[in-house]
Amino acid sequence: MKSWMVGAVALLGLAVSTPGWAQSQPEVSWTVGVASDYVFRGYSQTDEGGQVFGSVDVTAGDFYAGVWASNVDFSDSTDGEIDLYGGYRSEVQGFEVDLGVAAYFYPSQPDNADYDFVELKAAASRAFGPVTLGAAVFWSPNYFGEDDTATYVEANASLAASADWTVSGAVGHQALDVFGDYTTWNLGAAYALTDTVSIDVRYHDTDLEDDTLADSRVVGSLTFQF
C-alpha cells in the first residue's frame, strides 16, 4: 500500500482511538440506495449508467468514521469503489465545522491505473433560519489517475422549504495539476417520503466541452437511512 494511503488509514485509526471517542457511546447508522447515475464533481462515474450504493457510519461524540461503497464503470476492469472516512465535527461560534480525511479505493482497477487517492477536508456551515450556507475545501496529495496534487473548493446552500422538502445546490471548482481545471454545479430537491426513505432529483453540469461524461444531466435517487 502507498505511504500516503497508509497515512490516511492511520489518521482514521487515530480518530476512533481518541479519548472523546472512547468516552462516548457510539451510534451506528447505515444507508442503502439506488440512483440513475453516479455523479462525482460533475463527472459520471458509471458511464451514465445506474448506481447502487451503501454506507455504514459510526458516531461517538464529535468524532465519526465510516465506509461507503458503490459500483462504478470506467470502461475498463474497474467496477467498484470503496471509501473509508473519518473526522471531527463540532460547533464553533455558531458554525458547524467538519475536519476529516477520506481514502478512495478501487479494488478492481487495472494494473498501474493509480486510481486510489486520499483527500483532506475542511468544511463549515451556518444556519440562518431555514437556510443553511456552507463552504468546503478538499485537498489531495496524489489525486485520481495521472494527477498528483488537487484542490476542490465548493460553496453550497440548502433551504428547508417544509418538514418534508429540502432544496439544495452547490458550485465547485476542481483544480488539477495535469488535466485542465473545471467548474461544476448542481441544483436539486429532496423529499422525505418517511422518516427513513427519501427521494432526490438533481441537475448536474460543468463548464467542460466535448466530454460526454461531464455533460449536463438530471439524476434521480432513492435512499433508505436507518
GROMACS elastic network, one bead per residue, 0.5 to 0.9 nm:
[ bonds ]
;  ai    aj funct       b0    kb
    1     4     6  0.83957   500
    1     5     6  0.64792   500
    1     6     6  0.65648   500
    2     5     6  0.52319   500
    2     6     6  0.63216   500
    2     7     6  0.87159   500
    3     6     6  0.50103   500
    3     7     6  0.62259   500
    3     8     6  0.87188   500
    4     8     6  0.62409   500
    4     9     6  0.87304   500
    4   117     6  0.83220   500
    4   118     6  0.74275   500
    4   141     6  0.80769   500
    4   142     6  0.81622   500
    5     9     6  0.62793   500
    5    10     6  0.84955   500
    5   103     6  0.69638   500
    5   116     6  0.82912   500
    5   117     6  0.71976   500
    5   118     6  0.66048   500
    6     9     6  0.52111   500
    6    10     6  0.61095   500
    6    11     6  0.86846   500
    7    11     6  0.62025   500
    7    12     6  0.86797   500
    8    11     6  0.50928   500
    8    12     6  0.63411   500
    8    13     6  0.86488   500
    8    84     6  0.89753   500
    8    85     6  0.87279   500
    8   101     6  0.68778   500
    8   102     6  0.71765   500
    8   103     6  0.64000   500
    8   118     6  0.67151   500
    8   119     6  0.84212   500
    8   120     6  0.89604   500
    9    12     6  0.50483   500
    9    13     6  0.61934   500
    9    14     6  0.86111   500
    9    84     6  0.80448   500
    9    85     6  0.86549   500
    9   102     6  0.87475   500
    9   103     6  0.75479   500
   10    14     6  0.61162   500
   10    15     6  0.86805   500
   11    15     6  0.62667   500
   11    16     6  0.89370   500
   11    86     6  0.80378   500
   11    87     6  0.86339   500
   11   101     6  0.74406   500
   12    15     6  0.51376   500
   12    16     6  0.67071   500
   12    17     6  0.88573   500
   12    65     6  0.71829   500
   12    84     6  0.80424   500
   12    85     6  0.66676   500
   12    86     6  0.54419   500
   12    87     6  0.73680   500
   12   100     6  0.87727   500
   12   101     6  0.73040   500
   12   102     6  0.83126   500
   13    16     6  0.54431   500
   13    17     6  0.63028   500
   13    18     6  0.89837   500
   13    86     6  0.86085   500
   14    17     6  0.51096   500
   14    18     6  0.63743   500
   15    18     6  0.58199   500
   15    21     6  0.76282   500
   15    63     6  0.67443   500
   15    64     6  0.75199   500
   15    65     6  0.76284   500
   15    86     6  0.66314   500
   15    87     6  0.62457   500
   15    88     6  0.77223   500
   16    19     6  0.86573   500
   16    20     6  0.86642   500
   16    21     6  0.58260   500
   16    22     6  0.76971   500
   16    60     6  0.85035   500
   16    63     6  0.73252   500
   16    64     6  0.75439   500
   16    65     6  0.72687   500
   16    86     6  0.81813   500
   16    87     6  0.88200   500
   17    20     6  0.82768   500
   17    21     6  0.64138   500
   17    22     6  0.67432   500
   18    21     6  0.53480   500
   18    22     6  0.64478   500
   18    23     6  0.87658   500
   18    63     6  0.86820   500
   19    22     6  0.50269   500
   19    23     6  0.59999   500
   19    24     6  0.86101   500
   20    23     6  0.52799   500
   20    24     6  0.63275   500
   20    60     6  0.74571   500
   20    61     6  0.65599   500
   20    62     6  0.75248   500
   20    63     6  0.74691   500
   21    24     6  0.54244   500
   21    25     6  0.78714   500
   21    26     6  0.75527   500
   21    59     6  0.82227   500
   21    60     6  0.51814   500
   21    61     6  0.63973   500
   21    62     6  0.78503   500
   21    63     6  0.63154   500
   21    64     6  0.84630   500
   22    25     6  0.77175   500
   22    26     6  0.84798   500
   22    60     6  0.78661   500
   23    60     6  0.81890   500
   23    61     6  0.82647   500
   24    59     6  0.88578   500
   24    60     6  0.52258   500
   24    61     6  0.56097   500
   25    59     6  0.83921   500
   25    60     6  0.58787   500
   25    61     6  0.76274   500
   26    58     6  0.62476   500
   26    59     6  0.54050   500
   26    61     6  0.76462   500
   26    64     6  0.89986   500
   27    57     6  0.81085   500
   27    58     6  0.55264   500
   27    59     6  0.51556   500
   27    60     6  0.63161   500
   28    56     6  0.71790   500
   28    57     6  0.56800   500
   28    59     6  0.65581   500
   28   226     6  0.87765   500
   29    55     6  0.83344   500
   29    56     6  0.58860   500
   29    57     6  0.52656   500
   29    58     6  0.65548   500
   29    59     6  0.84016   500
   29   225     6  0.74286   500
   29   226     6  0.55617   500
   30    54     6  0.73702   500
   30    55     6  0.54349   500
   30    57     6  0.60471   500
   30    58     6  0.88066   500
   30   224     6  0.84145   500
   30   225     6  0.59870   500
   30   226     6  0.54054   500
   31    53     6  0.81084   500
   31    54     6  0.52427   500
   31    55     6  0.50996   500
   31    56     6  0.65583   500
   31    57     6  0.85708   500
   31    68     6  0.89329   500
   31   223     6  0.69967   500
   31   224     6  0.56122   500
   31   226     6  0.63183   500
   32    52     6  0.77039   500
   32    53     6  0.57309   500
   32    55     6  0.65708   500
   32   222     6  0.86559   500
   32   223     6  0.59547   500
   32   224     6  0.53762   500
   32   225     6  0.67787   500
   32   226     6  0.89263   500
   33    51     6  0.82154   500
   33    52     6  0.59080   500
   33    53     6  0.53887   500
   33    54     6  0.62666   500
   33   221     6  0.71390   500
   33   222     6  0.55115   500
   33   224     6  0.59680   500
   33   225     6  0.85980   500
   34    37     6  0.86579   500
   34    50     6  0.74594   500
   34    51     6  0.54862   500
   34    53     6  0.62792   500
   34    54     6  0.88260   500
   34   220     6  0.85802   500
   34   221     6  0.56451   500
   34   222     6  0.54905   500
   34   223     6  0.66717   500
   35    38     6  0.68319   500
   35    49     6  0.89468   500
   35    50     6  0.57891   500
   35    52     6  0.65906   500
   35    53     6  0.83448   500
   35   219     6  0.69173   500
   35   220     6  0.56071   500
   35   222     6  0.63698   500
   35   223     6  0.85268   500
   36    48     6  0.79683   500
   36    49     6  0.65043   500
   36    51     6  0.61487   500
   36   218     6  0.86265   500
   36   219     6  0.56348   500
   36   220     6  0.55866   500
   36   221     6  0.64695   500
   37    44     6  0.66784   500
   37    45     6  0.76667   500
   37    46     6  0.64058   500
   37    47     6  0.81252   500
   37    48     6  0.56132   500
   37    49     6  0.53373   500
   37    51     6  0.55341   500
   37   218     6  0.86854   500
   37   219     6  0.59797   500
   37   220     6  0.76842   500
   37   221     6  0.83377   500
   38    43     6  0.81269   500
   38    44     6  0.55792   500
   38    45     6  0.53876   500
   38    46     6  0.58348   500
   38    47     6  0.85969   500
   38    48     6  0.75502   500
   38    49     6  0.76895   500
   38    50     6  0.70021   500
   38    51     6  0.57162   500
   38    52     6  0.87126   500
   38    70     6  0.85748   500
   38    71     6  0.85868   500
   38    72     6  0.77385   500
   38   219     6  0.80971   500
   39    42     6  0.57795   500
   39    43     6  0.52038   500
   39    45     6  0.58745   500
   39    46     6  0.79500   500
   39    48     6  0.85711   500
   39   204     6  0.78667   500
   39   214     6  0.87583   500
   39   219     6  0.81900   500
   40    43     6  0.52735   500
   40    44     6  0.64418   500
   40    45     6  0.67056   500
   41    44     6  0.85374   500
   41   152     6  0.89779   500
   41   172     6  0.76172   500
   41   173     6  0.87108   500
   41   174     6  0.79526   500
   41   183     6  0.86482   500
   41   184     6  0.62965   500
   41   185     6  0.78823   500
   41   204     6  0.86821   500
   41   205     6  0.89983   500
   41   206     6  0.85549   500
   41   214     6  0.89015   500
   42   183     6  0.83304   500
   42   184     6  0.54662   500
   42   185     6  0.70635   500
   42   186     6  0.80497   500
   42   204     6  0.61037   500
   42   205     6  0.58167   500
   42   206     6  0.58587   500
   42   213     6  0.81892   500
   42   214     6  0.55849   500
   42   215     6  0.78787   500
   42   216     6  0.81992   500
   43   184     6  0.89475   500
   43   204     6  0.87989   500
   43   205     6  0.85630   500
   43   206     6  0.83876   500
   43   212     6  0.88730   500
   43   213     6  0.54622   500
   43   215     6  0.78555   500
   44    47     6  0.58104   500
   44    48     6  0.56808   500
   44    49     6  0.82679   500
   44    72     6  0.89179   500
   44    73     6  0.88756   500
   44   212     6  0.88512   500
   44   213     6  0.52015   500
   44   214     6  0.65366   500
   44   215     6  0.87364   500
   45    48     6  0.73037   500
   45    49     6  0.84491   500
   45    51     6  0.89962   500
   45    71     6  0.85069   500
   45    72     6  0.54431   500
   45    73     6  0.60795   500
   45    74     6  0.67959   500
   45   213     6  0.80077   500
   46    49     6  0.50992   500
   46    50     6  0.67265   500
   46    51     6  0.70023   500
   46    71     6  0.72134   500
   46    74     6  0.68089   500
   46    75     6  0.88423   500
   46    79     6  0.85725   500
   47    50     6  0.86613   500
   47    72     6  0.78037   500
   47    73     6  0.55944   500
   47    74     6  0.66317   500
   47    75     6  0.74477   500
   47   213     6  0.67506   500
   48    73     6  0.87122   500
   48   213     6  0.69892   500
   49    72     6  0.87934   500
   49    73     6  0.81387   500
   50    71     6  0.86805   500
   51    70     6  0.68712   500
   51    71     6  0.61419   500
   51    72     6  0.75624   500
   51   221     6  0.88367   500
   52    69     6  0.85266   500
   52    70     6  0.58032   500
   52    71     6  0.62399   500
   53    68     6  0.74138   500
   53    69     6  0.56287   500
   53    71     6  0.69936   500
   54    67     6  0.84977   500
   54    68     6  0.57789   500
   54    69     6  0.55821   500
   54    70     6  0.67407   500
   55    66     6  0.71320   500
   55    67     6  0.55473   500
   55    69     6  0.63594   500
   55    70     6  0.89996   500
   56    65     6  0.86479   500
   56    66     6  0.55274   500
   56    67     6  0.55641   500
   56    68     6  0.66755   500
   57    64     6  0.71834   500
   57    65     6  0.58785   500
   57    67     6  0.66547   500
   57    68     6  0.85364   500
   58    63     6  0.84885   500
   58    64     6  0.56550   500
   58    65     6  0.54141   500
   58    66     6  0.60072   500
   59    62     6  0.73229   500
   59    63     6  0.58369   500
   59    65     6  0.66144   500
   59    66     6  0.86074   500
   60    63     6  0.53605   500
   60    64     6  0.62649   500
   60    65     6  0.89509   500
   61    64     6  0.79903   500
   61    88     6  0.89858   500
   61    89     6  0.87204   500
   62    87     6  0.84416   500
   62    88     6  0.55330   500
   62    89     6  0.50776   500
   62    90     6  0.58659   500
   63    86     6  0.75118   500
   63    87     6  0.57778   500
   63    89     6  0.62697   500
   63    90     6  0.86729   500
   64    85     6  0.82529   500
   64    86     6  0.53264   500
   64    87     6  0.54945   500
   64    88     6  0.63021   500
   64    89     6  0.77460   500
   64   100     6  0.89261   500
   65    84     6  0.76701   500
   65    85     6  0.55474   500
   65    87     6  0.65093   500
   65    88     6  0.89645   500
   66    83     6  0.82025   500
   66    84     6  0.59537   500
   66    85     6  0.54420   500
   66    86     6  0.62787   500
   67    82     6  0.70682   500
   67    83     6  0.55307   500
   67    85     6  0.63900   500
   67    86     6  0.88649   500
   68    81     6  0.81639   500
   68    82     6  0.57590   500
   68    83     6  0.50614   500
   68    84     6  0.66707   500
   68    85     6  0.83864   500
   69    80     6  0.73342   500
   69    81     6  0.55358   500
   69    83     6  0.62489   500
   70    79     6  0.86434   500
   70    80     6  0.58304   500
   70    81     6  0.53681   500
   70    82     6  0.67730   500
   70    83     6  0.89363   500
   71    78     6  0.88666   500
   71    79     6  0.55890   500
   71    81     6  0.61616   500
   71    82     6  0.89317   500
   72    78     6  0.68547   500
   72    80     6  0.50627   500
   72    81     6  0.65135   500
   72   106     6  0.89715   500
   73    76     6  0.72220   500
   73    77     6  0.80918   500
   73    78     6  0.61855   500
   73    79     6  0.53166   500
   73    80     6  0.76773   500
   74    77     6  0.75961   500
   74    78     6  0.60771   500
   74    79     6  0.74268   500
   75    78     6  0.74662   500
   75    79     6  0.88303   500
   76    79     6  0.80484   500
   76   109     6  0.76042   500
   76   110     6  0.72687   500
   77   108     6  0.60948   500
   77   109     6  0.57697   500
   77   110     6  0.60560   500
   78    81     6  0.83370   500
   78   106     6  0.67559   500
   78   107     6  0.74634   500
   78   110     6  0.68874   500
   79   106     6  0.78498   500
   79   107     6  0.83566   500
   79   108     6  0.63009   500
   79   109     6  0.76871   500
   80   105     6  0.84665   500
   80   106     6  0.58884   500
   80   107     6  0.67949   500
   80   108     6  0.66973   500
   80   109     6  0.84558   500
   81   104     6  0.70089   500
   81   105     6  0.57258   500
   81   107     6  0.70899   500
   81   108     6  0.85974   500
   82   103     6  0.83611   500
   82   104     6  0.60368   500
   82   105     6  0.51190   500
   82   106     6  0.64199   500
   82   107     6  0.78191   500
   83   102     6  0.67297   500
   83   103     6  0.55899   500
   83   105     6  0.60514   500
   83   106     6  0.87828   500
   84   101     6  0.84425   500
   84   102     6  0.56218   500
   84   103     6  0.52220   500
   84   104     6  0.66623   500
   84   105     6  0.82158   500
   85   100     6  0.72397   500
   85   101     6  0.56578   500
   85   103     6  0.63005   500
   85   104     6  0.86949   500
   86    99     6  0.86491   500
   86   100     6  0.56049   500
   86   101     6  0.57550   500
   86   102     6  0.66418   500
   87    98     6  0.71451   500
   87    99     6  0.55494   500
   87   101     6  0.62478   500
   87   102     6  0.87304   500
   87   121     6  0.88272   500
   88    97     6  0.80481   500
   88    98     6  0.57598   500
   88    99     6  0.53237   500
   88   100     6  0.62342   500
   89    96     6  0.70884   500
   89    97     6  0.55243   500
   89    99     6  0.65319   500
   89   100     6  0.84411   500
   90    95     6  0.82389   500
   90    96     6  0.58113   500
   90    97     6  0.53842   500
   90    98     6  0.67793   500
   91    94     6  0.60757   500
   91    95     6  0.53830   500
   91    97     6  0.59064   500
   91    98     6  0.88920   500
   92    95     6  0.51232   500
   92    96     6  0.64563   500
   92    97     6  0.68112   500
   93    96     6  0.85314   500
   94   125     6  0.88124   500
   94   126     6  0.66097   500
   94   127     6  0.82752   500
   95   124     6  0.62701   500
   95   125     6  0.55331   500
   95   127     6  0.79110   500
   96   123     6  0.81618   500
   96   124     6  0.54245   500
   96   125     6  0.51849   500
   96   126     6  0.61617   500
   96   127     6  0.87275   500
   96   134     6  0.89297   500
   97   122     6  0.75958   500
   97   123     6  0.57992   500
   97   125     6  0.67615   500
   98   121     6  0.75871   500
   98   122     6  0.58571   500
   98   123     6  0.50441   500
   98   124     6  0.62211   500
   98   125     6  0.88540   500
   98   136     6  0.88848   500
   99   120     6  0.78211   500
   99   121     6  0.56385   500
   99   123     6  0.65023   500
   99   124     6  0.88183   500
  100   119     6  0.84878   500
  100   120     6  0.59362   500
  100   121     6  0.50269   500
  100   122     6  0.66581   500
  100   123     6  0.87227   500
  101   118     6  0.73065   500
  101   119     6  0.57114   500
  101   121     6  0.58880   500
  101   122     6  0.89612   500
  102   117     6  0.85712   500
  102   118     6  0.56549   500
  102   119     6  0.53395   500
  102   120     6  0.65643   500
  102   121     6  0.79394   500
  103   116     6  0.75790   500
  103   117     6  0.59666   500
  103   119     6  0.65077   500
  104   115     6  0.82887   500
  104   116     6  0.55062   500
  104   117     6  0.53935   500
  104   118     6  0.60521   500
  104   119     6  0.83501   500
  104   144     6  0.89197   500
  105   115     6  0.74117   500
  105   117     6  0.70373   500
  105   118     6  0.88352   500
  106   109     6  0.56475   500
  106   115     6  0.65844   500
  106   116     6  0.60959   500
  107   116     6  0.86813   500
  109   112     6  0.84072   500
  109   113     6  0.64077   500
  109   114     6  0.81502   500
  109   115     6  0.72045   500
  109   116     6  0.89349   500
  110   113     6  0.54513   500
  110   114     6  0.85060   500
  111   114     6  0.79308   500
  112   115     6  0.85874   500
  113   116     6  0.85904   500
  113   145     6  0.63446   500
  113   146     6  0.84105   500
  114   117     6  0.80710   500
  114   143     6  0.87666   500
  114   144     6  0.67685   500
  114   145     6  0.50754   500
  114   146     6  0.72332   500
  115   143     6  0.76996   500
  115   146     6  0.83063   500
  116   142     6  0.85015   500
  116   143     6  0.76220   500
  116   144     6  0.61606   500
  116   145     6  0.77726   500
  117   140     6  0.73056   500
  117   141     6  0.81142   500
  117   142     6  0.58820   500
  117   143     6  0.52494   500
  117   144     6  0.57554   500
  117   145     6  0.85776   500
  118   139     6  0.84315   500
  118   140     6  0.58206   500
  118   141     6  0.73078   500
  118   142     6  0.70000   500
  118   143     6  0.70668   500
  118   144     6  0.87983   500
  119   138     6  0.61241   500
  119   139     6  0.53295   500
  119   141     6  0.74155   500
  119   142     6  0.84892   500
  119   143     6  0.80259   500
  119   150     6  0.89159   500
  120   137     6  0.81818   500
  120   138     6  0.55419   500
  120   139     6  0.52808   500
  120   140     6  0.64270   500
  120   141     6  0.89761   500
  121   136     6  0.71232   500
  121   137     6  0.57738   500
  121   139     6  0.66727   500
  122   135     6  0.85982   500
  122   136     6  0.56984   500
  122   137     6  0.53934   500
  122   138     6  0.66819   500
  122   139     6  0.89503   500
  123   134     6  0.73735   500
  123   135     6  0.57398   500
  123   137     6  0.63224   500
  123   138     6  0.85549   500
  124   133     6  0.85937   500
  124   134     6  0.55982   500
  124   135     6  0.56701   500
  124   136     6  0.64376   500
  125   132     6  0.67012   500
  125   133     6  0.54641   500
  125   135     6  0.64184   500
  125   136     6  0.86317   500
  125   156     6  0.87379   500
  125   157     6  0.88199   500
  126   131     6  0.84769   500
  126   132     6  0.55325   500
  126   133     6  0.55635   500
  126   134     6  0.64189   500
  127   130     6  0.69819   500
  127   131     6  0.57180   500
  127   133     6  0.64471   500
  127   134     6  0.87542   500
  128   131     6  0.51398   500
  128   132     6  0.59428   500
  128   133     6  0.78913   500
  129   132     6  0.76702   500
  129   160     6  0.88807   500
  130   158     6  0.81371   500
  130   159     6  0.56053   500
  130   160     6  0.51101   500
  130   161     6  0.71605   500
  130   162     6  0.87324   500
  131   157     6  0.71743   500
  131   158     6  0.57256   500
  131   160     6  0.65383   500
  131   161     6  0.87899   500
  132   156     6  0.83644   500
  132   157     6  0.55632   500
  132   158     6  0.52656   500
  132   159     6  0.65392   500
  132   160     6  0.84618   500
  133   155     6  0.77875   500
  133   156     6  0.60102   500
  133   158     6  0.67200   500
  134   154     6  0.83218   500
  134   155     6  0.58468   500
  134   156     6  0.51165   500
  134   157     6  0.60714   500
  134   158     6  0.87542   500
  135   153     6  0.75786   500
  135   154     6  0.55208   500
  135   156     6  0.59843   500
  135   157     6  0.86420   500
  136   152     6  0.81360   500
  136   153     6  0.58742   500
  136   154     6  0.52414   500
  136   155     6  0.66275   500
  136   156     6  0.83379   500
  137   151     6  0.71457   500
  137   152     6  0.57584   500
  137   154     6  0.64918   500
  138   150     6  0.81461   500
  138   151     6  0.56439   500
  138   152     6  0.50392   500
  138   153     6  0.65005   500
  138   154     6  0.86566   500
  139   143     6  0.87762   500
  139   149     6  0.73756   500
  139   150     6  0.57883   500
  139   152     6  0.65067   500
  139   153     6  0.88075   500
  140   143     6  0.55850   500
  140   148     6  0.75556   500
  140   149     6  0.54283   500
  140   150     6  0.51990   500
  140   151     6  0.64889   500
  140   152     6  0.88211   500
  141   148     6  0.59360   500
  141   150     6  0.67815   500
  142   145     6  0.85479   500
  142   146     6  0.86432   500
  142   147     6  0.66358   500
  142   149     6  0.52710   500
  142   150     6  0.73877   500
  143   146     6  0.74902   500
  143   147     6  0.52578   500
  143   149     6  0.59775   500
  143   150     6  0.60489   500
  143   176     6  0.84286   500
  144   147     6  0.60781   500
  144   148     6  0.76568   500
  145   148     6  0.81262   500
  146   178     6  0.69130   500
  146   179     6  0.82245   500
  147   150     6  0.72462   500
  147   176     6  0.65018   500
  147   177     6  0.59133   500
  147   178     6  0.52971   500
  147   179     6  0.70066   500
  148   176     6  0.77533   500
  148   177     6  0.65151   500
  148   178     6  0.76619   500
  149   175     6  0.86801   500
  149   176     6  0.68150   500
  149   177     6  0.63247   500
  150   174     6  0.73419   500
  150   175     6  0.56222   500
  150   177     6  0.65892   500
  151   173     6  0.81765   500
  151   174     6  0.60110   500
  151   175     6  0.51803   500
  151   176     6  0.69129   500
  152   172     6  0.67923   500
  152   173     6  0.56243   500
  152   175     6  0.61605   500
  152   176     6  0.87429   500
  153   171     6  0.84709   500
  153   172     6  0.54458   500
  153   173     6  0.53931   500
  153   174     6  0.67369   500
  153   175     6  0.84592   500
  154   170     6  0.67378   500
  154   171     6  0.56235   500
  154   173     6  0.64944   500
  154   174     6  0.88016   500
  155   169     6  0.86586   500
  155   170     6  0.56294   500
  155   171     6  0.54729   500
  155   172     6  0.63775   500
  156   168     6  0.75244   500
  156   169     6  0.57454   500
  156   171     6  0.64196   500
  156   172     6  0.84284   500
  157   167     6  0.84780   500
  157   168     6  0.56401   500
  157   169     6  0.56570   500
  157   170     6  0.64274   500
  158   166     6  0.68180   500
  158   167     6  0.55667   500
  158   169     6  0.64970   500
  158   170     6  0.88113   500
  159   162     6  0.86963   500
  159   165     6  0.84857   500
  159   166     6  0.55866   500
  159   167     6  0.51306   500
  159   168     6  0.62151   500
  160   163     6  0.70973   500
  160   164     6  0.80378   500
  160   165     6  0.62251   500
  160   167     6  0.65903   500
  160   168     6  0.86552   500
  161   164     6  0.77381   500
  161   165     6  0.54059   500
  161   166     6  0.55311   500
  161   167     6  0.68960   500
  162   165     6  0.51238   500
  162   166     6  0.70542   500
  163   166     6  0.81909   500
  163   192     6  0.82791   500
  164   190     6  0.80084   500
  164   191     6  0.54494   500
  164   193     6  0.74762   500
  164   194     6  0.85995   500
  165   189     6  0.70397   500
  165   190     6  0.58052   500
  165   192     6  0.66817   500
  166   188     6  0.85462   500
  166   189     6  0.56186   500
  166   190     6  0.52104   500
  166   191     6  0.65843   500
  166   192     6  0.86361   500
  167   187     6  0.77138   500
  167   188     6  0.58839   500
  167   190     6  0.64135   500
  167   191     6  0.89339   500
  168   186     6  0.83166   500
  168   187     6  0.59110   500
  168   188     6  0.56540   500
  168   189     6  0.61997   500
  168   190     6  0.81474   500
  168   202     6  0.89638   500
  169   185     6  0.73468   500
  169   186     6  0.52892   500
  169   188     6  0.62684   500
  169   189     6  0.86190   500
  169   202     6  0.86659   500
  170   184     6  0.82875   500
  170   185     6  0.54728   500
  170   186     6  0.54691   500
  170   187     6  0.67228   500
  171   183     6  0.73916   500
  171   184     6  0.58903   500
  171   186     6  0.67307   500
  172   182     6  0.86161   500
  172   183     6  0.57233   500
  172   184     6  0.52961   500
  172   185     6  0.61257   500
  173   181     6  0.74109   500
  173   182     6  0.59027   500
  173   184     6  0.62922   500
  173   185     6  0.87334   500
  174   180     6  0.88221   500
  174   181     6  0.56218   500
  174   182     6  0.55213   500
  174   183     6  0.62296   500
  174   184     6  0.79144   500
  175   179     6  0.86678   500
  175   180     6  0.74624   500
  175   182     6  0.69086   500
  175   183     6  0.88108   500
  176   179     6  0.57522   500
  176   180     6  0.61789   500
  176   181     6  0.55203   500
  176   182     6  0.85811   500
  177   180     6  0.74878   500
  177   181     6  0.81511   500
  178   181     6  0.88087   500
  182   206     6  0.71201   500
  182   207     6  0.63280   500
  182   208     6  0.65355   500
  183   205     6  0.86845   500
  183   206     6  0.56127   500
  183   207     6  0.57336   500
  183   208     6  0.77978   500
  184   204     6  0.75321   500
  184   205     6  0.57761   500
  184   207     6  0.66223   500
  184   208     6  0.86418   500
  184   214     6  0.88966   500
  185   203     6  0.83200   500
  185   204     6  0.59626   500
  185   205     6  0.56366   500
  185   206     6  0.63300   500
  186   202     6  0.66749   500
  186   203     6  0.53749   500
  186   205     6  0.64460   500
  186   206     6  0.88362   500
  187   201     6  0.86280   500
  187   202     6  0.55666   500
  187   203     6  0.53355   500
  187   204     6  0.68810   500
  188   200     6  0.70150   500
  188   201     6  0.55076   500
  188   203     6  0.60247   500
  188   204     6  0.87324   500
  188   218     6  0.89813   500
  189   199     6  0.83895   500
  189   200     6  0.57001   500
  189   201     6  0.57015   500
  189   202     6  0.65147   500
  190   198     6  0.67885   500
  190   199     6  0.55362   500
  190   201     6  0.65804   500
  190   202     6  0.85065   500
  191   194     6  0.89477   500
  191   197     6  0.87537   500
  191   198     6  0.55480   500
  191   199     6  0.54020   500
  191   200     6  0.64800   500
  191   201     6  0.89586   500
  192   195     6  0.67527   500
  192   196     6  0.76974   500
  192   197     6  0.60758   500
  192   199     6  0.66022   500
  192   200     6  0.89015   500
  193   196     6  0.77535   500
  193   197     6  0.54602   500
  193   198     6  0.52714   500
  193   199     6  0.72987   500
  194   197     6  0.51082   500
  194   198     6  0.68869   500
  195   198     6  0.80777   500
  195   225     6  0.82680   500
  195   226     6  0.89263   500
  196   223     6  0.80415   500
  196   224     6  0.55070   500
  196   226     6  0.61198   500
  197   222     6  0.73387   500
  197   223     6  0.57294   500
  197   225     6  0.64085   500
  197   226     6  0.89648   500
  198   221     6  0.83259   500
  198   222     6  0.59279   500
  198   223     6  0.53827   500
  198   224     6  0.67073   500
  198   225     6  0.83270   500
  199   220     6  0.73083   500
  199   221     6  0.56092   500
  199   223     6  0.63137   500
  200   219     6  0.80011   500
  200   220     6  0.56458   500
  200   221     6  0.52287   500
  200   222     6  0.66456   500
  200   223     6  0.82910   500
  201   218     6  0.69619   500
  201   219     6  0.57280   500
  201   221     6  0.65789   500
  202   217     6  0.82998   500
  202   218     6  0.54970   500
  202   219     6  0.52537   500
  202   220     6  0.64331   500
  202   221     6  0.86433   500
  203   216     6  0.72143   500
  203   217     6  0.57704   500
  203   219     6  0.64019   500
  203   220     6  0.89998   500
  204   214     6  0.86273   500
  204   215     6  0.80423   500
  204   216     6  0.54750   500
  204   217     6  0.54048   500
  204   218     6  0.62698   500
  204   219     6  0.76656   500
  205   208     6  0.86066   500
  205   214     6  0.67891   500
  205   215     6  0.59702   500
  205   217     6  0.66239   500
  205   218     6  0.89748   500
  206   209     6  0.83397   500
  206   214     6  0.62232   500
  206   215     6  0.66914   500
  206   216     6  0.68880   500
  207   214     6  0.84826   500
  207   215     6  0.86074   500
  208   211     6  0.66581   500
  208   214     6  0.66734   500
  208   215     6  0.75270   500
  209   212     6  0.80545   500
  209   214     6  0.80027   500
  209   215     6  0.76680   500
  210   214     6  0.85638   500
  210   215     6  0.83230   500
  211   214     6  0.55433   500
  211   215     6  0.65433   500
  212   215     6  0.50718   500
  212   216     6  0.86132   500
  213   216     6  0.87434   500
  214   217     6  0.85314   500
